């Protein structure tokens, strides 16, 4: 795709039925290049070549919940979050939910105006210009690289734990500490997930339905049994759930509060994947936004249930099963499954393994489609916009995101023994950054039309503005705190916390990459490319 021109939907057709090429110096003409796909009357294809109308509301919701991966997420996030906020875990989970909800309103409005698989990249570019938009896209891509490595790492841990439970040999569980074997197993998982993602969203949807249903059922069962232990007096450090647990003012300091919210943001991360599927969803302007809100509602109820039951069973001490015991904080459910569920503890291992593998696969949807959109509009090399002719998936982008995540995990596993904890902490930083930026993009894009009614004033201006500001405040505060080696797992390089390198370092790396690309992809960075040309100009 030449950098001096840009494919776009016909602005005269709201359904994208035609494709044209737009340049800053030439009239609009019909495309003659063979790689352009035009939507026909059957509505089966889109301008980028993705498969249109492949999934509905239920399918999108399932993929969204799968990407969040409640079982995997809580297993890795409960310990680090409790370590900074103690019994106020439910309060922090609720507070993390509020900016997510407010930001989701902005996502819904932006998606309705311009459904595009680039999401943050496309919308921030439309609102603030190519430089800010590119960094927004980079924030999304960096976040997914971090989480893909974490997903694979958790999956490896539970894979060997499951084998040890099946064969009743504790030594098998320790194989995860063998770094070369751990990395090799991780690469196999990533390759398998890549193959499924490569074959399209319909394959993804079918793969996810059973896995998501199973993990939700096990999580609810675990919570109920844990509360029964508390009521029977057989819990490790039993505490009846207390209304004070929901009081955010009980957190010791603003730094602990910010760190807790940043970590809790991690547990909700992934709902925006359903927006990157907007060009492949039935009712692309409405369904993805509704699915995103539905996903957030489902997981917040589940998280509060699990948070209260786990605190009630284990307490926040540093005893054998206490939630501040450093030996179990990276992987809480691995330690609590058998004590809580007895012989059925193996089901929790299966649930977390399924959760991490399912999310590993569904999470690949997001970076692949973001790369596709950035390449399509000339912000990344054109090779990343290649679409597989049979599966109608961004084939090159899918493989590229997998390779980058695999290399990142391999390096990190050798650098830090606590790679899972550190990547969770760094992911919170990156998510606050690009979610906050997207929310503010909504405010700016709709700045002249948002006050037309009470509904639009809240959903296009007040809600996204509050959500965006809160997340960016947490981002700045946590970035400053992460400079301290004591932040996160305590791993450091040259006296600086590893979390800082992973979080702030990713943003600095993005700036460098952007400057390098700006010298090659001049049309995009000069603002000569029209991004999301079918959108109504609200400015």
N, C-alpha and C positions, 0 to 999 in steps of 0.2 A: 504494500500500500504506500504510495508516494507520500513523502512528508509534506509536500506542497498542496495536497488535496485531502479532502476528508469525505468519506461516505456519510450519508445522513438520510434519515427518513424524510419523505416528502412532507414539507410543512403544511401542505394543503390537505393531508389525510391524517386524521387523528388515530386511525387504526394502523398506521405504518404500512399501508398497502404498497407503497412504492419506495424506491431507493434512488437517491440522486447523489451527485458529487458537488460539493460546494468549495469554492476557492475564494480568496479575498479579491481576486482580480478577474475572474472569469464568470460568465453567466452559469446558471444551473443547467446541467446537462444530464442525460441518461448515462449510466455506467456501461462500459464495454468490457471491463476486466472480468475474466472468468471466475474469480474467487468471490464475486458479489452474489449474495443470495437475496432474491426478491420474494416477499410474501405473496403467495397466491391466494385465490379465493377460499381455499381450504384452511387458511390460517396456520399452516403447519410449520412455517419457517419464519425466522426474523432476519433483520438486516445483518446481524453478526453471524448468522448461520446456526443459532441455537434452536433447539426443538421447542416450539411454542405450545402452550396449553397442555403441558405434560403432567402437571400435578395440580390438585385442588387444595382447599382449605385444610382438610384433614391431613393430606400428605405433607403439606408445608409445615403444619404444626408438629407432626411427628419428626420431621427432619430438624426442626428448630430445637425440640426437646432433646433429640439425640445429640446435637452439636453441643448443647450445654452439658449433657452427660451428668445428670444428678449424682449417680452413684460414684463415678470416678471423681467428680469435682469435690464433693464433700469429703471423700476419703483423703484427698490431698490438701484441702483448705481448712478443715475443722481445726487441726492442730495449730498451724501458724496463726489463725485468727484468734483462737482462745488464748494463745501465748501473749497477745497484746491487749485483749479486752476482757478476759476471764468469763465470768458468768453472764456478762452483758452481750454474749454472742447473738441471741435473738434480736436485741435492739439494733445491733450493727447490721444484721441481715435485713431487717426492715428498712433501715436508713439507706442501705445499698440499693434496695428495691425502688425507693422513691425517685432518685435521679434517673434510674433506668426507665421507669414509667414515663417520666417527663421527657426524656430523650426519645423514647419510642414514639411519643406523640409527634415529635418533629420528623422522625423517620417516616411515619405514616403520611404526613402531609407532603413531604418532599417526594415520596414514592408516587403519590397520587398525581403530582404535577409532572413528574418526569421519571417514569419507571425505567431504570437502566441498571444493568448488572454491575456497574462500577460503584454504585451507592455513594459512599463517603467521597471517593475521588471525584465522581461526576458532579455531585451536588456542591461540594466545596469549591470546585472549579467554576461552576456556574455562578456561585455567590461571590467568591473572593478572587477569582482569577487563577491562572495556571500554576503559579508557584505554590500558593497555599493549598490548592486542590491536589497537587502532586504529593505534598507532604502528608495530606490526609490519607491518600491512597497508600503511601508508604507505611503510615501508622497501622493501617489495617493489615497490610502484608506482614509487617514485623510481628504483630500480635499473633497471627496465625502460625508463623514459624515457631514462636515460643511455645504456643499451646500444643502444636503437633508433636514437638519433642517431648513435652510433658505427658501428653496422652500415651505416647508409645512407651515412655518409661514406666508409668503406672501399669500399663498393660503387661509389660514384662514381669514386674513384681508379682502381679496376681496370677500370671500364667504359671510361674514356678511354684507359687504358694498352692495353687489348685492341684498341680501334679503331686506336691508333697502330701496333700490331704487325701488324694486318690490312692496313692501308694503307701500312705502312712509312714513316710520317711522325711523327717524334719530337715535332713541334709539337703534335700532337693530344693527347698525354699531358699537356702543360702546360696544357690547357684546364681541368683540375681546379683550378688556382690562380686561375681567374676566379671570384671569389666569387659574383656573381649567377647565373652559369651553373651553378656547383657546387650552389647551393641549389635552383635550379629542377630540376635533374636528380634531386637527392635527394628532392624532393617528389613527383616522378613515381614513383620507386621505392616510396616509402611508400604512395602511393595504390594502386599495383598490389598490394602486399602486403596492404593493408587489404581489397581486394575479395575476395581468395582467403580470408582469414580470416573474412570476413563470411559466406561461403558454407558454412562448417562444417568440422568436423574430418576428414570423409572427403575433402573436397577437399584439405585440408592434407596428409593422409597420402599421397595419390596424387602430389601435387606434390613431396613430399620424397624419396621412395624413390630415384629416379634421381639427384637432386642429391647426396644423402648418399653414395651408393655411388661416384659419380664423384670427389668430393673426397677420400675416403679412399684410393682407388686412386692418385690423383696424389700425395698426401702420402707414401705409402709408396714410390712410385717415385722421388720427389725425394730422399728420405733414402738410398735404396740407391745412386743415382747419385752423390750427394755423397760417400759413403764410398768409392766406386770412385775418384773424383778424388783423395781423400786417399791411397789405396793406390798410385795411379799417379804421385803427386808433382805432379799438375796442379791441386791446390786453391789457392785464393788465399793462405791462411795455414794450411797443413795441420798438424793435430795429431791424433795417434791418441787415441781416447777413453781416459780415465784414471779409475781407481777414485776418485781424489781429487775428481773432479767431483761425486761423490755424497756428499761429506762436508760436512754443514751447519756444522760447527765451523770450517770454513775461511773463512766469511764474516767480513768485517772488524769489524763492530759489530752490536749488537742492533738499532739503528735501521735499518741496511741489511738485516738479517735480517727485521725486521718488514715493511719496505717490500717486500722480495722476496716474502714469503709473501702479503701483501695483493694484490700484482700476480698471483701465481700462483693465488690464489683466483678472480680474474677469469676465468682460462682454464677453470675448471671450472664457472663459473656457468651455469645454465640447466637442469641436470638436474632441478631441482624443477618444471619445467614439466609433466613427466609426472604430477605429483601434482595440479596444477590441473585436469587432465583426468579426475580420478578418477570424477566423476559420469557421464562419457561412455565409460568403459572397462569391458570385460568383466571381471568379478571385481573390482569397484571397491575392495574392502578389501584385496586381496593384489597384484593385477597391477601397479598403479602403483609400489608399493614395490620390487618385484622389477625392474621396468624401470629405476628410478632407480639401483639398485646395478649393473645391467648396463651402463648408460650410462657411469657413472664408471669401471668396469673397462676398457671399450673405450678411452676417451680417455686414461687414464693411460699405457697401453702405447704408444699412438700418440705422445703428447707426449714421452715419454722417448726414443723413437726419433728424432723430429725434432730435439729439443734436442741430443742427442749428435752427430747428423750435421751440423747447422748449425754448432755450435761447432767441430767437427773441420774443416769446410771453410773457415770465415771467420775463426776466432779472435776475440779480444775487443779487438783493436786499433782505432784510429780511422782506418785506411787506407781506400781506396776502397770495399772490401767488408767492412771490419771491423765487428763488431756494435756497437761504441761510436761509430761514425761518425754524428754527428747528422743527416747528410743522408739516411740510410736507416733510422733507428731507428723512425720512425712506420710504415713499411711495408716490412719486411725482404724479403718474397718478391718484391716489385716489383723490387728491386735484384738479387736472387740467381737469379731464375728462368732468365734467359737464360745467365748464366755457368755455371750448373750443368747445365741441360738442353739448352742450345744451341737449335737451331731449334724444339725441342719446348717451349721456355719459355712459349710462348703457352698451353699446356695449364694451367700454373700460374695464369696470369691468369684463364683460364676457371674454374678450380677455386675460386679465392678469390672471384671475382665470383658464382659460383653459391652458394658458401658464405654470403656475406654476404646475398644476396637471399633464400636459403632460410631463413636464421636470422631475417632481418627479418620474414618472414612468420610463422614458427612462434613467434617470441618474442611476437608480439601475442596469442597464446593466453593467456598468463599474466596480463597486466594486465587484459585484458577480463574474465576470469573472477573475478579478485580484486575488481574493481569490482562485478561482478554480485553476488557474495556479500556484500560490504559493504553494498550497496544493499538487497539482499534482507533482511538483518537490521537495516536501519534505521540503518547507520553512515554512509551516503552518501545523497544525494538519491535518491528512489525512481525517477526517470526512468532511472537507469543500470541498472536491473534489467529493462528491456524486452528481450523475446526475440523474434527474428524468427519469425513464424508458419510460414514455409516451411522455412527453413534451421536453425531451432532453435539459433541462436547469440545471444550477447549483443550485439545489433546496435548499440545506442547506446553501450555501453561500448567496443566495438571502434573505432568512429569517434572517440570521445573520446580514447582513448589515442593514436591516430594523430595527431590534431590537436595534442595537447599535445607529443608528441615532435617533430613538424614545427616547431612554434614554437620549442621549445628549441634544436633544431639550427640554425635560421636565426639566432637571436640569438647563439648561441655561435660560429658561423662568422665573424660579423663582429667579435666581441670578441677571439677568440684565433686566431692562425694555426696553433697546435698543438692544436686542439680535440680531435683523436683521442687524443693522448697524455694530455691532461688528463682527458678523460672516462673513460679506462681506469683511471687512478689513483684518481679519485673513485669509480668503480664498485666497486673493491676495498673501499673504506671501507663503502659501503652494504651490500654483500653480507655482510661480516663482521658488521655490525650485525644484520641481520634473520635470517641463518642462526644466529648465536649465540643470539639471542632465542628462536628456534624450538626449538633444542636444549634450552635451559633450561626451556622450556614442557613438553617431554616429561618431563624429570626431575621437575618439580613435579606434573604431572598424574598420573603413575604412582607418586608417592612412597610410597603405602601398599601397592601391589601388586607393585612391581618386584622385591622380594626373595623372591618365591615359588619361583624356580628360578635356576640359574646363567645360563641363557640370558636370561631377562628382566632379571636383575640387570645384565648387560652391555649388552643392547640398549636397555633402558629407563632405565637409571640411569648406569652407569659410562661407557659410550661417549659418549652425548649430553652428559654433564656435562663430560668432558674436552674434547670438540670445541667445545662452547659457550664454555667458559672460554678456550680458546686463541684462538678467533676474536675474542672481546671484548677480550682483551689486545692482539691485533694491531690491532684497531680503535682503541683508546685511544692506543697508541703512534704509529700512523701518522697519526691526527688531529692530534696534537701536532706531529709533524714536518711535516705539510702546511702548517702556518702559515707556514713559511719559503718565500719566493718561489722559492728554488732547487729546491724539491721539484717533481717532474713536469717539465714543459717549461720552467719558469722564468717562465711568464706570471704576472702579478700585478695586483691592483687595490689602490691605496692602501697599497702595501707589504706586502700579505698575499697569499700564494700562491693562485692561482686554484683549485687542487685543494681547498683548505680551504673556499672558498666553495661549491664544487660538492658536496662531501661533507658536512661539518658544517653548511653552510648549508641543505642539503636537509632535514636533521633539524630544524633550528630552524624552517624554513618549515612543516614538518609539525606542529610543536607549535602554531604560530599558527593554521593551518587547523583543527586539532582543536578548539582553544578556541572558534573562531568557530562551527563546526558543533555543538558541545556545547550552544549556546544555542538551536539550532533542532531538533536531533534528540535531544530530552531523554530519550526512552524508552530508547534504547540506552545512553547514557552514564550513566543512573541504574541500569543493571543490570536493567531491567524486561523486556528481551528475552532469550529463551532461545536461545542460539546452539548449533547442532548438537544439537538436542534428542534425537535418536535415540542419542547416544553413551552408553555406560555410565559413570556417575559414579565415577571412580576415587579421588576425594579423600575 
